[in-house]
Each structure stands twice: as structure tokens, then as C-alpha cells.
């Protein structure tokens, strides 16, 4: 399986114009894309940090995801994403950058700065990444993706 820079677990096809699994990411993913939005939700920020840590350490709790999202990732994908994220070493910064409405969902963005550039074959090396996350009305994660920030410092 060829891994691209984006892990996408979504119940809405094409959300955020992000590529799906196995597709080439579109340019333009920036943390500033989320800067025009609602104030930070501290509870969701804690969830986003915990979810990131779970993917980095390969300890994903599928019960936190809705059925459509959970169905999108396999054990092989979990191994691949975890290996890539953990190769970045410790996280130097995890910061809320904003949220935006996409197809009726509020998607929250977080800037992640790694100690080292995470390694994913075929993906540009950078220490600055983005996590985007959304939940459904039941509080289950319905969207999650990690992608390099194409405009570091934004």
C-alpha cells in the first residue's frame, strides 16, 4: 500500500478538499486556513492531542470514531502512520489554529511542530504539520487527517 501524506477518515467525501487514502495530496494545506473561526474549545483540543498521541504511539481506540471513520483505517495503515508520526520525535508545539465550516461540519485545525521531520515515503520533509479533526453529533470522531504544512510559519 502506498501511503500519502494525508490520513483521512471522513464520512463526507472530499471534505476540506483533502485527498483520500492512496491519492496524491493537493498543495495548499496551511495552518492559516483555519485562522478565521471560532475560539478554541479546550475539550476538543485535549481530544485532538490525545488522538494525535494515540496515532503516534499506535494505540488507537476505535471506539472514539464513528463507524464510517473507523472503517477507513486498517491495521496496516495504523502501523504505517504511527511509524511516520513517531519518526518525527517529540512534539515541540501543538497549537490550535482555528476552525472552519465544511459541508456543515466544524473542522478544527491544529499546528504541530516536530523535533525532526516525520518520514513518509514520497512526502516532503518538514517539521511543521497540521491535524484537522471533526466530531459527529454523538461526539465520535468523523474526520481526522495529518498533513505537512505547505506554508510553515503560517
Buried (B, 14 or more C-beta within 10 A) or exposed (E): EEBBBBBBBBBBEEBBEBBBBEEEBEEEBBBBBBEEBEEBBEEBBEBBBEBBEBBBEBEBEEEBBBEBBBEBBEEEBBEBBBBBBBBBBEBEEBEBBBBBEBBEBBBBBBBBBBEEBBEBEEBEEBBBBBBBBBBBEEEBBBBBBBBBBBEBEB
